[in-house]
Amino acid sequence: MSKKVRWGILSTAKIGVDKVIPAMQKGELTEVVAIASRTMDRARQAADRLGVSRAYGSYEALLDDPEVDAVYVPLPNDQHVSWSIRALEAGKHVLCEKPLGLSAAQARELAAAGARYPKLRLMEAFMYRHHPQWRKAKQWVDTRQIGRVRSVQTFFSFFNVDPANVRHDPAMGGGSLMDVGCYAISVARWMFGSEPRRVVGLLEEDSRFHVDRLTSALLEFDTGMAAFTCSMQVAPLQQVQIVGDEGRIEVADIPFNAPPDRPCVVRLTRGDESTNYACEICDQYTIQGDLFAESIINDTPVPTPIDDAVRNMEAIDAVVLSSRTGGWVSLAT
């Protein structure tokens, strides 16, 4: 690996300027060289605040920059696919925020676009999968430390009723399922190592915003079941339990928004004995950026293939359909 990957950021979205850009600026293989907004003033303010050398008053201008190798797309959900495709067409590698699109059909459209550019890397930004606490949990699962996985239980919530927040705009792909429920589906599929056969879900819609504010679902796998609840209007809580026939794993700290300033703990329990694994202090966004950059530099596959993002969207679609129809929805496996 002889160089750093030069990054451009499409938009001044809060997650980008507050979390992802500062984390990638600490990366061994990542250098943020440009940021774009729909206005030059906003782009310049963000660039000056973060020490980014170039600011652009349009996304198109950033994509035209020959010194940008890869782009990170933290735009609202409804713009993920269109701008990711335009970035690929401009010859840029793409790391796109979750969820990949508004539907599985959109996700497949982006995956097909990625296939047309085999020299470019394309990945969904599920940053939690790269954190050491989750790598340890997955290692314990894969080495059968809890026997067969039989159940994955997830709760992910926060409280937000700001009408200006994009999460409350149905046209932009708002709602708790798209925003945080996607994590619960992702972790269940990852821990089971397979796709759900069928799902049943229930969405509670907010009458003001017309997005789901509280959603629960049950996913049936060949070897067990996963259940989750997600919400944008209850007290903040993140919990994950992975239970097998011989033990259980608890991601004991904050499972998905892992703090970058202190060690995180994942716990393995078998019978009356528990083992705590304390991870080193790290930033999962830094790790994600470096791993993606490494795949570019070494011309190797990305850590999480784009097909995984498509399958996650298929499960999300099924939960929505189940809530509308009032019954189980089967998925192709």
C-alpha positions as CSV (number, residue, x, y, z in Angstrom):
1,M,0.0,0.0,0.0
2,S,1.8,3.0,-1.3
3,K,-0.6,5.9,-0.9
4,K,-3.7,7.2,0.7
5,V,-7.1,7.2,-0.9
6,R,-8.3,10.7,-1.5
7,W,-11.9,11.2,-0.5
8,G,-14.7,13.7,-1.4
9,I,-17.8,14.0,0.7
10,L,-21.1,14.6,-1.0
11,S,-23.0,16.9,1.3
12,T,-22.5,18.6,4.7
13,A,-24.8,16.1,6.5
14,K,-24.4,16.0,10.2
15,I,-23.2,12.4,10.3
16,G,-20.5,13.3,7.8
17,V,-19.2,16.5,9.4
18,D,-19.6,15.4,13.0
19,K,-18.5,11.8,12.8
20,V,-17.2,10.4,9.6
21,I,-14.9,13.1,8.3
22,P,-13.1,13.6,11.6
23,A,-12.7,9.8,11.9
24,M,-11.4,9.4,8.4
25,Q,-8.9,12.2,8.9
26,K,-7.3,9.9,11.5
27,G,-7.1,7.0,9.1
28,E,-3.8,5.5,7.9
29,L,-5.1,5.1,4.3
30,T,-7.7,7.9,4.0
31,E,-7.3,11.6,3.2
32,V,-10.4,13.9,2.9
33,V,-9.6,16.4,0.2
34,A,-12.9,17.8,-0.8
35,I,-16.5,18.4,0.4
36,A,-19.5,19.6,-1.5
37,S,-22.9,21.1,-0.7
38,R,-25.6,22.7,-2.7
39,T,-24.3,26.1,-1.8
40,M,-20.7,27.3,-1.8
41,D,-21.2,29.1,1.6
42,R,-22.2,25.9,3.4
43,A,-19.5,23.9,1.7
44,R,-16.8,26.5,2.6
45,Q,-17.9,26.7,6.2
46,A,-17.7,22.9,6.6
47,A,-14.4,22.8,4.8
48,D,-12.9,25.5,7.0
49,R,-14.2,24.0,10.2
50,L,-12.7,20.6,9.3
51,G,-9.5,21.6,7.6
52,V,-10.6,20.2,4.2
53,S,-8.7,21.8,1.4
54,R,-11.4,22.1,-1.3
55,A,-15.0,23.1,-1.2
56,Y,-17.6,22.8,-4.0
57,G,-21.0,24.5,-4.4
58,S,-22.4,21.5,-6.2
59,Y,-22.1,17.7,-6.1
60,E,-21.3,17.7,-9.8
61,A,-18.3,19.9,-9.3
62,L,-16.8,17.5,-6.7
63,L,-17.4,14.5,-9.0
64,D,-15.5,16.3,-11.8
65,D,-12.4,16.7,-9.5
66,P,-9.7,14.3,-10.9
67,E,-7.9,14.4,-7.5
68,V,-10.8,12.7,-5.8
69,D,-10.5,8.9,-5.8
70,A,-13.6,7.9,-3.8
71,V,-16.7,9.5,-2.4
72,Y,-18.7,9.1,0.7
73,V,-22.4,9.6,0.3
74,P,-24.3,10.6,3.5
75,L,-27.2,12.2,1.6
76,P,-30.9,11.6,2.5
77,N,-32.0,8.1,1.8
78,D,-33.9,9.0,-1.4
79,Q,-30.7,10.3,-3.0
80,H,-28.4,7.4,-2.2
81,V,-28.8,5.5,-5.4
82,S,-28.9,8.4,-7.9
83,W,-25.8,10.1,-6.6
84,S,-23.9,6.8,-6.0
85,I,-24.5,5.9,-9.7
86,R,-23.4,9.3,-10.8
87,A,-20.2,8.9,-8.7
88,L,-19.5,5.5,-10.3
89,E,-20.1,7.0,-13.8
90,A,-17.6,9.7,-12.8
91,G,-15.0,7.0,-12.1
92,K,-15.2,7.3,-8.3
93,H,-15.2,4.5,-5.7
94,V,-18.4,4.8,-3.6
95,L,-19.1,4.3,0.1
96,C,-22.8,4.9,0.5
97,E,-24.6,5.4,3.8
98,K,-27.2,2.9,4.9
99,P,-29.9,2.0,3.9
100,L,-28.7,1.6,0.4
101,G,-32.0,3.0,-1.1
102,L,-35.7,3.3,-0.6
103,S,-36.4,-0.3,-1.7
104,A,-34.7,-3.5,-2.8
105,A,-35.4,-2.6,-6.4
106,Q,-33.4,0.6,-6.0
107,A,-30.6,-1.4,-4.3
108,R,-30.5,-3.8,-7.1
109,E,-30.3,-0.9,-9.6
110,L,-27.2,0.4,-7.7
111,A,-25.7,-3.1,-7.5
112,A,-26.2,-3.4,-11.3
113,A,-24.5,-0.1,-11.9
114,G,-21.6,-1.2,-9.7
115,A,-21.2,-4.4,-11.8
116,R,-20.8,-2.2,-14.9
117,Y,-17.7,-0.8,-13.3
118,P,-15.7,-3.8,-11.9
119,K,-12.6,-1.7,-11.2
120,L,-14.5,0.5,-8.8
121,R,-15.4,-0.4,-5.3
122,L,-19.0,0.0,-4.0
123,M,-20.1,-0.7,-0.4
124,E,-22.9,0.2,2.0
125,A,-21.6,2.0,5.1
126,F,-22.7,-0.3,8.0
127,M,-19.9,0.9,10.2
128,Y,-20.7,-1.3,13.2
129,R,-19.6,-4.5,11.4
130,H,-16.0,-3.3,11.5
131,H,-15.8,-2.5,15.2
132,P,-13.7,-5.0,17.3
133,Q,-16.6,-5.7,19.6
134,W,-18.6,-7.0,16.7
135,R,-15.6,-8.9,15.2
136,K,-15.2,-10.7,18.5
137,A,-18.9,-11.4,18.7
138,K,-18.9,-12.9,15.2
139,Q,-15.7,-14.9,16.0
140,W,-17.4,-16.4,19.0
141,V,-20.5,-17.3,16.9
142,D,-18.4,-18.8,14.1
143,T,-16.3,-20.9,16.5
144,R,-19.5,-22.2,18.1
145,Q,-18.8,-20.7,21.5
146,I,-22.5,-20.5,22.1
147,G,-23.4,-23.6,20.0
148,R,-26.0,-23.0,17.3
149,V,-27.4,-19.5,17.2
150,R,-31.1,-19.8,18.0
151,S,-32.2,-16.2,18.7
152,V,-31.0,-12.7,18.1
153,Q,-32.8,-10.0,20.1
154,T,-32.3,-6.3,19.3
155,F,-33.7,-3.0,20.6
156,F,-32.6,0.3,19.0
157,S,-34.4,3.6,19.8
158,F,-34.0,7.3,20.3
159,F,-36.4,10.2,20.7
160,N,-36.8,12.9,18.0
161,V,-39.9,14.8,17.1
162,D,-38.3,17.7,15.2
163,P,-40.5,18.2,12.1
164,A,-37.5,19.6,10.2
165,N,-35.6,16.3,10.6
166,V,-35.3,14.3,7.4
167,R,-36.2,11.2,9.3
168,H,-39.8,12.6,9.4
169,D,-40.1,13.0,5.6
170,P,-41.6,9.9,4.0
171,A,-40.5,11.1,0.5
172,M,-36.9,11.0,1.7
173,G,-37.2,7.5,3.1
174,G,-37.8,8.5,6.7
175,G,-39.0,6.4,9.6
176,S,-37.5,4.3,12.3
177,L,-37.3,1.1,10.3
178,M,-35.2,2.7,7.6
179,D,-33.1,4.7,10.0
180,V,-32.3,2.2,12.8
181,G,-34.3,-1.0,12.2
182,C,-32.0,-1.7,9.3
183,Y,-29.3,-2.3,11.8
184,A,-31.3,-5.0,13.6
185,I,-32.0,-6.8,10.4
186,S,-28.4,-6.6,9.4
187,V,-27.0,-8.0,12.6
188,A,-29.5,-10.9,12.6
189,R,-28.6,-11.9,9.1
190,W,-24.9,-11.6,9.9
191,M,-25.1,-13.6,13.1
192,F,-27.2,-16.4,11.6
193,G,-25.0,-16.4,8.5
194,S,-28.1,-16.7,6.3
195,E,-31.2,-15.0,5.0
196,P,-34.6,-15.0,6.7
197,R,-37.2,-17.4,5.2
198,R,-40.1,-15.2,6.2
199,V,-40.9,-12.2,8.3
200,V,-43.8,-10.6,10.1
201,G,-43.9,-7.0,11.2
202,L,-45.9,-4.2,12.7
203,L,-45.4,-0.5,12.0
204,E,-47.0,2.2,14.0
205,E,-47.3,5.4,11.9
206,D,-47.0,8.9,13.3
207,S,-50.1,10.8,12.1
208,R,-48.2,14.1,11.8
209,F,-45.2,12.9,9.8
210,H,-46.6,9.7,8.1
211,V,-43.6,7.6,8.8
212,D,-43.2,4.7,11.2
213,R,-42.3,5.8,14.7
214,L,-42.4,2.4,16.3
215,T,-41.7,-0.9,14.6
216,S,-41.4,-4.5,15.7
217,A,-40.7,-7.6,13.6
218,L,-40.0,-11.3,13.8
219,L,-37.6,-12.9,11.3
220,E,-37.6,-16.7,10.9
221,F,-34.3,-18.3,9.8
222,D,-33.6,-22.0,9.1
223,T,-32.0,-22.5,12.5
224,G,-33.8,-20.0,14.7
225,M,-35.6,-16.6,15.0
226,A,-34.7,-12.9,15.4
227,A,-36.9,-10.3,17.0
228,F,-36.4,-6.5,17.1
229,T,-38.1,-3.3,18.1
230,C,-37.0,0.1,16.8
231,S,-38.3,3.5,17.5
232,M,-37.7,7.2,17.0
233,Q,-40.1,8.3,19.8
234,V,-39.2,6.3,22.9
235,A,-36.3,6.6,25.4
236,P,-32.8,6.0,23.9
237,L,-31.8,2.3,24.2
238,Q,-29.5,0.0,22.3
239,Q,-29.3,-3.7,23.2
240,V,-28.3,-6.9,21.4
241,Q,-28.4,-10.4,22.7
242,I,-27.2,-13.4,20.6
243,V,-28.4,-16.6,22.2
244,G,-27.4,-20.1,21.2
245,D,-28.2,-23.6,22.6
246,E,-25.0,-23.5,24.7
247,G,-24.6,-19.9,25.7
248,R,-25.2,-16.2,24.8
249,I,-23.3,-13.1,23.7
250,E,-24.2,-9.6,24.8
251,V,-22.7,-6.6,23.2
252,A,-22.7,-4.9,26.5
253,D,-21.9,-1.2,25.7
254,I,-23.5,0.7,22.9
255,P,-23.8,-1.9,20.1
256,F,-24.2,0.3,17.1
257,N,-23.0,3.8,18.0
258,A,-19.9,2.5,19.8
259,P,-18.1,5.4,21.6
260,P,-14.7,6.2,20.1
261,D,-13.2,7.5,23.4
262,R,-13.4,4.4,25.7
263,P,-13.1,0.6,25.5
264,C,-16.2,-1.4,24.6
265,V,-17.0,-4.7,26.2
266,V,-18.6,-7.8,24.6
267,R,-19.6,-10.6,27.0
268,L,-19.8,-14.4,26.5
269,T,-21.8,-16.4,29.0
270,R,-21.8,-20.2,29.2
271,G,-23.7,-21.6,32.1
272,D,-22.5,-19.8,35.3
273,E,-19.3,-18.5,33.7
274,S,-18.9,-15.2,31.9
275,T,-16.0,-13.9,29.8
276,N,-15.7,-10.1,29.2
277,Y,-13.7,-9.0,26.2
278,A,-12.6,-5.4,26.4
279,C,-11.8,-3.9,23.0
280,E,-9.2,-1.3,22.5
281,I,-10.3,2.3,22.1
282,C,-11.0,2.9,18.5
283,D,-13.3,4.7,16.1
284,Q,-15.4,2.4,13.9
285,Y,-15.7,5.1,11.2
286,T,-11.9,5.2,11.0
287,I,-11.7,1.4,10.7
288,Q,-14.4,1.4,8.0
289,G,-12.6,4.0,5.9
290,D,-9.3,2.3,6.1
291,L,-10.7,-1.1,5.2
292,F,-12.5,0.3,2.2
293,A,-9.4,2.2,1.2
294,E,-7.3,-1.0,1.5
295,S,-9.6,-2.8,-0.9
296,I,-9.1,0.0,-3.4
297,I,-5.3,0.1,-3.0
298,N,-4.9,-3.7,-3.1
299,D,-7.6,-4.3,-5.7
300,T,-9.4,-6.7,-3.4
301,P,-13.0,-7.2,-2.5
302,V,-14.7,-4.8,-0.1
303,P,-15.3,-6.1,3.4
304,T,-19.1,-6.3,2.9
305,P,-20.3,-7.1,-0.7
306,I,-23.0,-5.0,-2.2
307,D,-25.3,-8.1,-2.4
308,D,-25.5,-8.0,1.3
309,A,-27.1,-4.5,1.1
310,V,-29.6,-5.8,-1.5
311,R,-30.6,-8.6,0.8
312,N,-31.0,-6.3,3.7
313,M,-33.3,-4.1,1.7
314,E,-35.3,-7.2,0.7
315,A,-35.9,-7.9,4.3
316,I,-36.9,-4.3,5.1
317,D,-39.4,-4.4,2.2
318,A,-40.9,-7.6,3.6
319,V,-41.4,-6.1,7.0
320,V,-43.2,-3.1,5.5
321,L,-45.4,-5.4,3.3
322,S,-46.2,-7.7,6.3
323,S,-47.4,-4.7,8.3
324,R,-49.6,-3.6,5.4
325,T,-51.1,-7.1,4.7
326,G,-51.3,-8.3,8.3
327,G,-49.5,-11.6,7.7
328,W,-46.2,-13.4,7.1
329,V,-44.2,-12.5,4.0
330,S,-41.8,-15.1,2.5
331,L,-38.4,-14.2,1.1
332,A,-36.3,-15.9,-1.6
333,T,-33.4,-17.7,0.1
